[in-house]
Amino acid sequence: INAIGREGADKIAHRYAADAEFRVHADRYMGEFEGLLDDASARDRDQILVETFLTSQTGRLYLLLAAATGRL
């Protein structure tokens, strides 16, 4: 959230609550990314893949959405 600030996270949270289509896409994205993290975690004891995924642009988007929507 630091990258966009509290105001940006609040906007995402508001849109998530108000826009059903956005919510469907956000939930799907987060669910699929969480599945990717679960698979990586199961295969990589050192968690290098998980860390790599979370620090990628797609991972940062996941963290932003998950934090803004209360999933984290």
C-alpha positions, 0 to 999 in steps of 0.5 A: 500500500505504501506505493499508492498510499492510504487514499489509493488503497481506500479507492480500491476498497471502495471500488471493490465494494461498489463494482461487482464486475471489478470484484469478480475480476479482483477475486479471480486474480487473487485466487489464482495468484494464491494458488500459484503461491501455494504451489510454489510453497509446496515445491520450494522449501526455501521459499525463493519462488514465493519471494520472487512471485511476491516481489514481481509486478504481478505479486505487488498487484496481488499484495495491493489488492489483497491489502486494500480489500481486507484479504490480507 
